[in-house]
Amino acid sequence: MIQAKFSVEKTQSFFLSQFKKYGFKDKSAMLRAAIEHFKNEIERESLKKSADLYSEIYSEDDDLKGLTETALNGWPE
């Protein structure tokens, strides 16, 4: 694993020092889990924004709605 040096606030340091209480083997494991969780949350938010944009475009484009209906004809329900 790559090591990194960084600074945290006193309250964050205290929280990390309680890693065993939250089921982690050490502070690094707890921090890696937090980073992974945050990364996933950012990616999920990005996908949601993208889906919202596609939904908005679709709702305003009658030609696209017609094309979609045409493509769905003949598909089983």
C-alpha positions as CSV (number, residue, x, y, z in Angstrom):
1,M,0.0,0.0,0.0
2,I,1.0,3.6,-0.6
3,Q,1.5,5.7,2.5
4,A,0.4,9.3,2.6
5,K,0.9,12.0,5.2
6,F,-2.0,14.4,5.9
7,S,-3.5,16.6,8.7
8,V,-6.8,16.2,10.5
9,E,-8.7,18.3,13.0
10,K,-8.4,17.3,16.6
11,T,-12.0,16.0,16.6
12,Q,-11.3,13.9,13.5
13,S,-8.2,12.5,15.2
14,F,-10.2,11.6,18.2
15,F,-12.8,9.9,16.0
16,L,-10.1,7.9,14.2
17,S,-8.6,6.8,17.5
18,Q,-11.9,5.0,18.2
19,F,-11.4,2.7,15.2
20,K,-11.8,-0.5,17.3
21,K,-15.2,0.7,18.6
22,Y,-16.4,0.8,14.9
23,G,-14.9,-2.6,14.0
24,F,-11.7,-1.6,12.2
25,K,-8.3,-3.2,12.8
26,D,-6.5,0.2,12.7
27,K,-6.9,3.9,11.9
28,S,-5.8,3.3,8.3
29,A,-8.5,0.7,7.7
30,M,-11.1,3.1,9.0
31,L,-9.8,6.0,6.9
32,R,-9.7,3.8,3.7
33,A,-13.3,2.7,4.3
34,A,-14.3,6.4,4.8
35,I,-12.6,7.4,1.6
36,E,-14.2,4.5,-0.4
37,H,-17.6,5.4,1.0
38,F,-17.1,9.1,0.0
39,K,-15.9,8.1,-3.5
40,N,-19.0,5.9,-4.0
41,E,-21.2,8.7,-2.8
42,I,-19.7,11.2,-5.2
43,E,-20.0,8.7,-8.1
44,R,-23.6,8.0,-7.1
45,E,-24.4,11.7,-7.1
46,S,-22.8,12.2,-10.5
47,L,-24.9,9.3,-11.9
48,K,-28.1,10.8,-10.4
49,K,-27.3,14.2,-12.0
50,S,-26.7,12.6,-15.3
51,A,-30.0,10.6,-15.1
52,D,-31.9,13.8,-14.1
53,L,-30.5,15.6,-17.1
54,Y,-31.4,12.7,-19.5
55,S,-34.9,12.7,-18.0
56,E,-35.3,16.4,-18.4
57,I,-34.1,16.2,-22.1
58,Y,-36.5,13.3,-22.7
59,S,-39.5,15.0,-21.2
60,E,-39.0,18.1,-23.4
61,D,-38.3,16.3,-26.7
62,D,-41.5,15.0,-28.4
63,D,-39.4,13.5,-31.3
64,L,-37.4,11.5,-28.9
65,K,-40.5,10.2,-27.2
66,G,-41.9,9.2,-30.6
67,L,-38.7,7.4,-31.5
68,T,-38.8,5.6,-28.1
69,E,-42.4,4.5,-28.7
70,T,-41.5,3.3,-32.2
71,A,-38.6,1.2,-30.9
72,L,-40.8,-0.3,-28.2
73,N,-43.4,-1.5,-30.7
74,G,-43.3,-5.3,-30.9
75,W,-41.5,-5.8,-27.6
76,P,-43.3,-8.1,-25.1
77,E,-44.7,-6.4,-22.1
